[in-house]
Amino acid sequence: MEAFFTFVLLLILFFWLLGRFAPLLLAWWIRRRFKGMVNENQNYSKRGEEFREGDVIVEVEREEKKVVDNSVGEYVDFEETK
């Protein structure tokens, strides 16, 4: 019976400590996440200093050409539709 009361007491103590420290840990984690977002945003805004407000920046990725051996035959690029 003594082991049961000890277990219940430790369980109550654990949840009480969790209730005390969980908000602090959550606030620390959120601050850490937002700090990373702010740094990323500052890097983007520094890059945009050479442009005026309202300018549109379009970054285009180059498409890789598909190389097919001549002995394979004719290559047809198509998409299947349902």
N, C-alpha and C positions, 0 to 999 in steps of 0.2 A: 504494500500500500504506500510505503514511503517513496518507492521508485516512481509510482504514478504521480504523486504530488510534486516530486522533483521535476518530472517531465512536464507537467502542466505549468509549473512555475517558470521553467526555462522557455517553454513555448510562448507564454505571455511576455516574458522579458524580450524574447527575439522579436515579436511583433511590435512591441513598444519601441525598441531600438530602430526597427525598420521604419516605423512611422516618423521617428525623429530625423533619421538620416536620409531617407529616400527623397524628400524634397530638395535637400542640399545637393545630393548627387544628380538629380534631374536638372537642377538649375546649372550646375557645373557642365553637364553634358550639352545642354542647349547653348550655353555661352560658347563652348568650344566649337560647336557646329556653325553658329552664326559668325564667329571669328573667321572661319575658313571661307564663308560666303562673302564677307566684307573684303577680305584680301583678294578674292577672285574678281569682285566687282571693281576694286581699285585698279587692278591690273588692266581690266577692260577699259576703264575710263582714261587711264594714262595713254593707252593705245589710241584712243579716239580724240586726243588733244589736237591732232593735225587736221581734224575735220571740224566744220562748223555744225552748229545745232541744226538738225533737220536733214542733214545729208544722209543718204542711204548707202550702207556698206553691204555689198554682196560678195560673198566668198564662194567661188565655184571650185568644186573638186574636179580634177581631170579624170575622165573615164579611161580605163585601160582598154586598149584594143585587144581583141581576142586573136591569138595567133593559131592558125590551123595549118597543118602540113598539107602540101599540094597533093600528096598521094591519098589523102583521106576522101576527097571528093568535095562537092559543093557544101558550104556551110550556110545554114539558114538559121537566123536568130528569130525565134517566135515565142509568143506567150500563149499558154493554153487558157481558154475561157470555158466557163461552165454554163 
